[in-house]
Amino acid sequence: MFKRLHNKLGDFWWYSLMLFCACRAADLLNALVGLWLVPKYVDPSELGAVMPLANFANFLALPAAIFANTFRNELTRLSVSHEFGKLKTLMRSVFIATAIFLFVAIIVSRIVLPLFLERIRIIEGSLGALIIISSFIGVVCPVFNNALQSLKKFRSSAVINVVGAPIRFLTMLVAMPIRALSGYFVGSAATPAFNIVAAVFCLRKELSVPAEPYWEKPVIKRFATLFLIFAISGIAGGFSGLVESTILRQRLTDLASAGYYMATRFSEIASFLSATLSFTLFPFAADLAARRVDTRPLIIKISLASLGFSALIAIPFVFFGQTLLAILPHGDQYATYWWAIPWLIGIGAVNAFVGFYTTAEISANRFGFMKWMVPLDILYPVFLLLVTGYGYLENILPANWFAFLKAHNIYSLDTMLLWITAIAAIKSMFCAKAMIQQRIP
């Protein structure tokens, strides 16, 4: 029966379905963490700081993440040609580079992190080391996930996802009652650490070959070019996400920022399908591009599937969102923000289309989208800083602009969501335009 279904669906949709079922089983526990464990142990006054803290951790690890993204493209090429000796050398290089980046991040964090914690109204000295460890383990993990992805070992990925979620849950269950935010980052590091060990076991056949020389001059040149491209894109995107989440914490009240966090826990349910499709898309899009086959029909199909799934998830929250929020720990305080859930689901559906398009382009080593994506990622946080920090510019801004900002309650969650919606819509329009104008060689 499964074989017939596989043949009927085709490889892409079959592996997507398999990963979706496996990952959603894992997400049941991850949802329990986000919807019950975190709000139960993290004080409502600090709950809104969880997302900016996670984004800060990711920003610290950005150089290593850029290296890992560059590695993904090279790994796909080496996997297709079965050059496993070179693959082994490359993976060793990732560990060495990560160690160097970690040393630099430790130095930077000792200077920057206390100032950042003060800005988001958090005082917890042990967070520094935990944030760094969690972020760098999280960065190294995708290197091995990408290896499984490129080799199309989707069954192994599915099993690892199913087993990794209980490890995260049990670790947080033990650690968070001791110290809430510290326990959160300990638990966040547990799953990727397990994934690394499990992936090495699954790749033992490919990595059992002797290491072969890899870093020759043409390779270094190609790798340096890719690294520069991902560095420009990654820094702009990482900075944009960090500024957005930090402003949401800084400018909103403790309750409003906590309400936003809780709304995102529900809205991210709609991203379950798009995350799975994006993971499966990369190797298939790379294969299509290598054969000079148009990737746009596949992008359109999965975008429509993601949109339909998001609509199905959003509808119940329109009617029952407030009730669901109210039954959670401290939920009576967050229930009034139920309306943000369907709104955020809509934003997520738009961003999913952007993600599908850029994933397919990156897999094909086409980076023309960066001509408009990077400027948008730079201008957006600058715009947010200007419109939310207008108090510092009272004597600089025109009086009518200052009065407009003040009259429209710029420090409200609904206004912030308007800006987030606007940037998502603008990016999607650029993607749609690029797809229409794209020519397949």
GULUM-131793 format. One record per residue (C-alpha): residue number from 1; x, z, y. Coordinates in pm, 1 decimal. Each point is the difference from the previous one (the first is absolute). Example, Ala and Ser with C-alpha at 12.3 -4.5 7.8 and 13.67 -1.06 7.14 Angstrom:
2
(1 (1230.0 780.0 -450.0))
(2 (137.0 -66.0 344.0))
***
This chain:
441
(1 (0.0 0.0 0.0))
(2 (277.5 95.3 242.1))
(3 (189.7 -317.3 -87.6))
(4 (-305.1 -213.6 74.6))
(5 (-54.9 182.2 328.3))
(6 (368.3 -47.6 87.9))
(7 (-23.0 -373.4 -66.2))
(8 (-319.5 -30.3 201.8))
(9 (127.4 193.3 302.3))
(10 (355.2 -135.5 2.3))
(11 (320.3 201.4 35.8))
(12 (-43.0 97.6 365.3))
(13 (-351.7 145.6 -24.3))
(14 (60.9 149.8 -345.4))
(15 (308.3 195.1 110.5))
(16 (-174.1 95.7 325.6))
(17 (-296.1 136.7 -198.3))
(18 (228.4 190.4 -236.7))
(19 (197.7 155.2 286.6))
(20 (-316.7 76.2 194.5))
(21 (-151.7 195.5 -290.6))
(22 (323.5 188.6 -66.6))
(23 (71.8 76.9 364.3))
(24 (-356.1 108.6 70.0))
(25 (21.8 253.6 -281.5))
(26 (309.0 134.8 175.9))
(27 (-174.1 -13.2 338.1))
(28 (-268.4 238.7 -120.3))
(29 (265.3 270.3 -2.5))
(30 (157.6 -126.0 322.0))
(31 (-343.6 14.0 162.9))
(32 (-36.5 357.8 -123.1))
(33 (329.8 79.6 171.8))
(34 (-102.9 -159.2 329.1))
(35 (-360.2 114.6 6.2))
(36 (25.3 348.7 -147.5))
(37 (352.5 133.3 -48.0))
(38 (141.4 -92.3 341.3))
(39 (-298.8 116.1 211.9))
(40 (-27.8 314.2 -212.7))
(41 (353.2 123.1 65.6))
(42 (98.9 -169.2 327.9))
(43 (-149.6 177.3 299.7))
(44 (-243.9 -220.5 197.8))
(45 (222.4 39.5 305.9))
(46 (287.4 -168.0 -190.5))
(47 (-191.7 -247.4 -216.5))
(48 (19.9 -276.3 259.6))
(49 (382.3 22.6 -10.3))
(50 (25.5 -112.4 -364.7))
(51 (-13.5 -374.2 77.5))
(52 (250.1 -1.6 290.3))
(53 (236.1 213.7 -210.2))
(54 (-22.8 -251.7 -285.4))
(55 (57.6 -289.3 242.0))
(56 (297.8 180.8 151.9))
(57 (145.3 42.1 -348.6))
(58 (-46.8 -370.5 -66.1))
(59 (162.7 -87.8 331.4))
(60 (305.6 209.6 -85.9))
(61 (33.0 -190.0 -325.4))
(62 (-61.3 -336.5 163.7))
(63 (354.6 -139.0 -47.5))
(64 (-17.5 71.2 -372.4))
(65 (-352.3 -144.5 -13.3))
(66 (122.4 -318.7 167.4))
(67 (278.3 -24.5 -256.9))
(68 (-258.9 44.0 -276.8))
(69 (-222.7 -273.5 146.2))
(70 (296.1 -235.0 15.6))
(71 (77.4 93.0 -358.6))
(72 (-351.0 -100.9 -109.2))
(73 (50.9 -363.7 97.2))
(74 (342.3 -13.4 -163.3))
(75 (-129.6 179.3 -307.4))
(76 (-276.8 -257.3 -44.1))
(77 (258.2 -277.9 10.4))
(78 (231.1 174.7 -249.0))
(79 (-290.8 85.3 -231.2))
(80 (-124.6 -358.0 -14.1))
(81 (350.6 -122.0 -89.8))
(82 (54.1 295.5 -242.1))
(83 (326.1 102.9 170.4))
(84 (-28.8 363.0 -112.7))
(85 (370.6 79.6 36.6))
(86 (-20.8 -81.4 369.1))
(87 (-329.2 186.8 18.0))
(88 (172.3 312.7 -131.5))
(89 (272.8 -30.6 263.2))
(90 (-259.1 -40.8 273.5))
(91 (-191.5 311.6 -107.6))
(92 (320.7 202.7 8.3))
(93 (59.9 -128.3 351.4))
(94 (-343.7 124.7 102.1))
(95 (90.4 354.5 -107.2))
(96 (328.5 -9.0 189.5))
(97 (-169.8 -133.4 313.7))
(98 (-276.0 261.1 -28.4))
(99 (257.9 279.7 -18.6))
(100 (164.0 -127.3 319.5))
(101 (-335.2 -32.7 178.1))
(102 (-94.8 350.3 -117.3))
(103 (315.5 148.5 153.6))
(104 (-75.8 -168.4 334.0))
(105 (-365.7 111.2 -12.5))
(106 (100.6 363.5 -54.7))
(107 (211.9 -8.5 315.0))
(108 (-273.3 -170.8 203.7))
(109 (-273.3 233.4 -125.3))
(110 (189.5 311.8 105.2))
(111 (-21.8 -125.9 357.0))
(112 (-335.6 -176.2 8.7))
(113 (-225.0 184.9 -245.1))
(114 (-36.1 331.2 191.1))
(115 (-109.3 -192.3 309.2))
(116 (-247.8 -204.9 -203.0))
(117 (-150.9 308.7 -168.1))
(118 (-46.1 157.1 341.1))
(119 (-181.9 -309.6 127.0))
(120 (-250.0 6.2 -288.7))
(121 (-48.6 377.6 25.6))
(122 (167.4 100.8 -327.4))
(123 (245.3 287.2 -53.8))
(124 (146.2 7.8 -351.0))
(125 (376.7 0.9 -33.4))
(126 (21.2 -96.3 -368.3))
(127 (-175.5 -330.0 59.2))
(128 (313.6 -182.3 112.0))
(129 (182.4 -19.2 -333.4))
(130 (-320.5 -57.9 -196.4))
(131 (-106.0 -289.2 221.8))
(132 (335.6 -171.7 -44.6))
(133 (11.0 50.0 -379.2))
(134 (-359.4 -114.6 -41.5))
(135 (44.1 -307.9 215.9))
(136 (319.2 -120.1 -168.3))
(137 (-127.1 52.2 -353.4))
(138 (-308.1 -192.1 109.5))
(139 (219.3 -283.3 129.2))
(140 (212.3 -32.8 -314.4))
(141 (-309.3 -1.5 -224.1))
(142 (-132.1 -342.1 115.2))
(143 (332.2 -154.9 -102.3))
(144 (-86.5 73.7 -362.8))
(145 (-369.7 -76.7 48.5))
(146 (102.7 -335.2 145.1))
(147 (218.5 -62.3 -305.7))
(148 (-299.3 56.1 -226.2))
(149 (-213.3 -211.7 234.4))
(150 (239.6 -294.4 11.5))
(151 (41.2 3.6 -378.7))
(152 (-382.5 13.4 -23.8))
(153 (10.6 322.9 -203.2))
(154 (-344.5 92.7 124.2))
(155 (-88.1 204.8 -309.4))
(156 (297.6 228.2 60.6))
(157 (-97.8 31.1 366.3))
(158 (-352.7 93.8 -101.6))
(159 (115.8 275.4 -238.6))
(160 (244.7 141.4 256.3))
(161 (-275.7 16.2 262.7))
(162 (-236.5 180.4 -235.6))
(163 (258.4 262.2 -103.0))
(164 (155.5 45.2 346.8))
(165 (-319.5 116.9 172.2))
(166 (-47.0 318.2 -211.5))
(167 (363.5 91.3 67.9))
(168 (-62.5 -18.7 376.1))
(169 (-321.2 199.2 -30.2))
(170 (148.8 277.6 -216.0))
(171 (309.1 28.0 223.8))
(172 (-215.4 37.2 311.9))
(173 (-231.8 240.3 -178.7))
(174 (297.5 230.0 -60.3))
(175 (189.2 -54.5 327.5))
(176 (-268.8 -21.9 270.2))
(177 (-140.1 353.2 -39.7))
(178 (352.8 128.3 69.1))
(179 (51.0 -206.6 315.7))
(180 (-252.7 -269.7 76.5))
(181 (186.0 -277.9 184.4))
(182 (325.3 60.3 -186.9))
(183 (-189.7 -16.0 -329.1))
(184 (-158.3 -327.0 108.2))
(185 (338.7 -169.0 38.4))
(186 (132.2 153.3 -323.7))
(187 (-296.7 -152.4 -180.6))
(188 (46.8 -329.5 181.8))
(189 (354.4 -21.6 -139.2))
(190 (-102.0 85.2 -357.3))
(191 (-180.4 -323.9 -84.1))
(192 (265.7 -245.8 126.0))
(193 (270.0 205.5 -174.6))
(194 (-191.5 -33.9 -326.8))
(195 (-61.8 -371.1 66.8))
(196 (374.1 -63.4 38.9))
(197 (81.6 164.7 -333.8))
(198 (-287.1 -175.8 -177.8))
(199 (86.8 -340.3 148.7))
(200 (363.9 32.5 -109.6))
(201 (-127.9 64.4 -353.3))
(202 (-227.2 -307.7 17.0))
(203 (289.3 -210.9 130.6))
(204 (251.1 126.2 -255.2))
(205 (14.6 -337.5 -178.5))
(206 (68.9 -194.5 320.0))
(207 (249.3 258.7 129.0))
(208 (187.4 39.1 -329.2))
(209 (203.7 -312.1 71.6))
(210 (346.7 31.8 159.0))
(211 (5.4 -9.8 377.1))
(212 (110.7 -332.0 146.2))
(213 (155.9 -80.1 339.1))
(214 (-271.6 -59.1 253.5))
(215 (128.2 46.7 353.8))
(216 (155.6 -338.6 57.0))
(217 (22.4 -156.4 344.5))
(218 (-316.0 -220.3 -23.3))
(219 (-198.3 295.4 -134.5))
(220 (121.4 231.5 275.6))
(221 (-95.9 -257.9 262.1))
(222 (-346.7 -50.5 -149.0))
(223 (-52.3 374.2 -45.7))
(224 (116.1 77.4 355.3))
(225 (-245.0 -256.6 138.7))
(226 (-288.4 150.1 -197.0))
(227 (103.1 352.4 96.8))
(228 (0.3 -93.6 368.4))
(229 (-344.6 -157.5 -30.1))
(230 (-144.8 304.9 -175.4))
(231 (178.8 234.1 242.0))
(232 (-164.1 -162.2 301.6))
(233 (-341.5 -3.9 -165.4))
(234 (33.1 347.2 -157.5))
(235 (117.9 177.4 313.7))
(236 (-276.9 -154.2 210.9))
(237 (-269.1 78.9 -258.4))
(238 (133.9 348.5 -74.0))
(239 (21.1 86.6 368.3))
(240 (-354.8 -125.2 55.6))
(241 (-141.0 212.1 -284.6))
(242 (194.0 308.7 104.4))
(243 (-112.0 -21.6 362.3))
(244 (-362.9 -60.0 -98.2))
(245 (-21.8 299.2 -236.0))
(246 (193.2 225.5 239.2))
(247 (-224.3 -88.0 293.7))
(248 (-306.7 69.6 -212.9))
(249 (139.8 348.7 -64.3))
(250 (131.3 60.1 351.3))
(251 (-285.9 -127.9 212.4))
(252 (-291.5 115.2 -215.6))
(253 (-104.0 358.7 -56.7))
(254 (101.8 175.3 -321.9))
(255 (-353.6 -45.1 -132.0))
(256 (-26.3 -369.5 91.4))
(257 (337.9 -83.5 -154.1))
(258 (-97.5 193.6 -313.6))
(259 (-332.1 -186.9 -8.1))
(260 (191.3 -328.3 18.9))
(261 (222.3 106.8 -291.2))
(262 (-301.9 87.6 -214.6))
(263 (-172.5 -328.2 86.8))
(264 (308.8 -192.6 -110.5))
(265 (-4.5 176.5 -338.2))
(266 (-340.2 -158.1 -67.6))
(267 (67.6 -333.9 169.8))
(268 (313.8 -54.8 -208.8))
(269 (-222.0 -27.4 -308.2))
(270 (-81.6 -351.5 121.3))
(271 (370.9 -88.9 -2.7))
(272 (27.3 62.5 -375.2))
(273 (-80.3 -361.9 -81.6))
(274 (205.4 -158.1 278.8))
(275 (307.3 207.2 -92.9))
(276 (-25.8 -116.3 -361.2))
(277 (-51.4 -363.6 96.7))
(278 (292.8 10.4 241.8))
(279 (228.6 142.7 -270.8))
(280 (-99.9 -271.7 -245.3))
(281 (8.1 -271.4 266.6))
(282 (372.0 16.0 76.6))
(283 (147.6 -145.2 -322.8))
(284 (-285.4 -248.2 -42.8))
(285 (26.2 -123.1 359.1))
(286 (377.6 -29.9 -39.6))
(287 (-53.2 -210.7 -311.7))
(288 (-255.1 -224.1 175.3))
(289 (228.0 -46.9 299.6))
(290 (294.6 -88.3 -227.2))
(291 (-213.9 -274.4 -153.7))
(292 (-116.2 -106.6 348.8))
(293 (-360.7 89.9 -77.3))
(294 (-222.9 108.5 290.2))
(295 (-45.9 380.5 2.8))
(296 (-290.3 -6.1 247.2))
(297 (-283.7 -39.6 -255.7))
(298 (123.2 310.8 -183.0))
(299 (27.3 196.2 328.3))
(300 (-354.4 -98.2 98.0))
(301 (-141.3 98.3 -341.3))
(302 (159.7 344.5 -6.6))
(303 (-88.5 59.2 366.9))
(304 (-366.4 -67.5 -75.6))
(305 (16.5 226.6 -305.8))
(306 (156.0 277.0 209.9))
(307 (-260.0 -45.5 276.1))
(308 (-288.3 19.8 -246.8))
(309 (142.6 310.6 -164.7))
(310 (49.6 166.0 341.8))
(311 (-362.3 -71.5 93.5))
(312 (-122.8 157.9 -324.0))
(313 (207.9 312.0 69.2))
(314 (-103.3 24.4 366.5))
(315 (-377.6 -14.3 -50.8))
(316 (-39.5 340.4 -176.6))
(317 (202.8 173.1 272.7))
(318 (-238.6 -128.9 267.2))
(319 (-276.6 204.4 -164.5))
(320 (184.8 286.3 -171.1))
(321 (333.0 32.1 183.0))
(322 (-96.1 312.2 190.8))
(323 (-130.9 169.2 -314.9))
(324 (316.7 -78.0 -195.0))
(325 (228.7 131.5 273.2))
(326 (-204.2 318.3 31.0))
(327 (56.1 104.1 -363.3))
(328 (382.2 -9.8 29.2))
(329 (215.8 302.2 94.2))
(330 (-63.0 68.5 373.0))
(331 (-222.8 -308.3 -18.3))
(332 (-258.9 136.9 240.3))
(333 (261.3 -47.6 275.2))
(334 (72.0 -364.6 -91.5))
(335 (-351.4 -119.3 -90.0))
(336 (-72.6 -128.5 350.8))
(337 (274.2 -261.6 -43.4))
(338 (-175.7 -174.6 -292.0))
(339 (-53.0 -312.9 213.7))
(340 (376.6 -63.8 -0.6))
(341 (-2.6 -67.8 -377.2))
(342 (-186.3 -336.2 -3.4))
(343 (180.3 -98.8 319.6))
(344 (340.3 62.8 -159.5))
(345 (-107.8 -185.9 -313.9))
(346 (-71.7 -303.0 216.9))
(347 (342.0 27.9 164.1))
(348 (158.1 25.9 -344.4))
(349 (-174.4 -319.1 -117.2))
(350 (137.3 -191.2 299.5))
(351 (350.4 139.7 -55.0))
(352 (-21.5 -92.4 -369.5))
(353 (-33.1 -367.1 93.9))
(354 (305.5 31.4 225.1))
(355 (187.4 168.3 -286.0))
(356 (-92.2 -272.1 -250.9))
(357 (117.9 -275.1 232.1))
(358 (332.1 166.1 89.1))
(359 (66.5 95.2 -363.8))
(360 (-46.2 -360.5 -110.0))
(361 (222.2 -124.8 282.9))
(362 (276.7 249.3 -76.7))
(363 (-11.0 -84.8 -369.7))
(364 (54.1 -364.5 95.4))
(365 (285.4 91.3 238.6))
(366 (-202.3 -125.2 296.0))
(367 (31.5 224.5 303.4))
(368 (-158.0 -203.0 279.5))
(369 (-272.9 263.7 39.6))
(370 (258.2 235.8 147.2))
(371 (-3.7 -204.3 322.9))
(372 (-330.3 160.7 87.6))
(373 (-15.2 302.9 -233.2))
(374 (309.8 171.4 142.0))
(375 (-103.2 -37.9 368.0))
(376 (-344.7 139.1 -85.7))
(377 (157.2 296.7 -181.3))
(378 (210.7 69.9 309.0))
(379 (-268.2 -52.2 265.8))
(380 (-268.3 200.8 -181.8))
(381 (176.0 341.3 3.6))
(382 (115.4 -61.4 358.5))
(383 (-362.7 -67.3 93.3))
(384 (-115.1 318.1 -178.5))
(385 (260.0 207.4 179.8))
(386 (-110.1 -140.1 335.8))
(387 (-373.6 41.6 -45.2))
(388 (19.2 346.4 -156.1))
(389 (284.4 133.4 213.7))
(390 (-141.7 -123.2 326.9))
(391 (19.6 350.0 149.9))
(392 (373.1 -49.5 45.1))
(393 (-65.6 -320.4 195.1))
(394 (-257.6 123.5 250.2))
(395 (208.4 -102.7 300.0))
(396 (114.2 -326.9 -162.2))
(397 (-317.6 -151.6 -145.6))
(398 (-255.7 -161.7 231.3))
(399 (-267.4 250.7 99.0))
(400 (-284.8 -205.2 -153.7))
(401 (183.7 -28.0 -338.3))
(402 (69.7 372.0 -0.8))
(403 (-364.9 74.1 78.1))
(404 (-113.1 -235.5 -278.8))
(405 (215.0 173.9 -261.8))
(406 (-114.3 341.4 112.9))
(407 (-368.6 -98.3 -1.7))
(408 (8.7 -143.8 -353.3))
(409 (121.5 316.7 -174.6))
(410 (319.8 -149.6 -134.0))
(411 (72.3 313.5 -202.3))
(412 (-290.9 -48.9 -243.4))
(413 (22.6 -115.6 -361.5))
(414 (-244.9 -286.9 49.7))
(415 (213.1 -139.8 283.5))
(416 (313.4 23.6 -213.4))
(417 (-178.9 -185.6 -280.8))
(418 (-87.5 -276.0 245.7))
(419 (371.2 -59.8 64.3))
(420 (75.2 6.0 -375.1))
(421 (-284.0 -247.0 -63.0))
(422 (122.5 -229.2 276.5))
(423 (356.8 -29.9 -133.5))
(424 (-127.4 -61.9 -354.7))
(425 (-233.1 -274.8 124.9))
(426 (272.7 -165.8 206.8))
(427 (242.3 -5.8 -294.7))
(428 (-265.8 -143.8 -231.0))
(429 (-77.1 -279.2 247.3))
(430 (368.4 -92.0 17.7))
(431 (13.9 -4.1 -382.8))
(432 (-308.7 -220.5 -21.9))
(433 (145.0 -240.7 255.8))
(434 (333.4 -13.3 -185.9))
(435 (-177.5 -71.8 -329.3))
(436 (-199.4 -285.5 153.8))
(437 (312.2 -156.0 149.0))
(438 (219.7 54.2 -306.3))
(439 (149.1 -306.1 -166.7))
(440 (115.8 5.8 -359.6))
(441 (325.8 -196.6 -46.7))
***
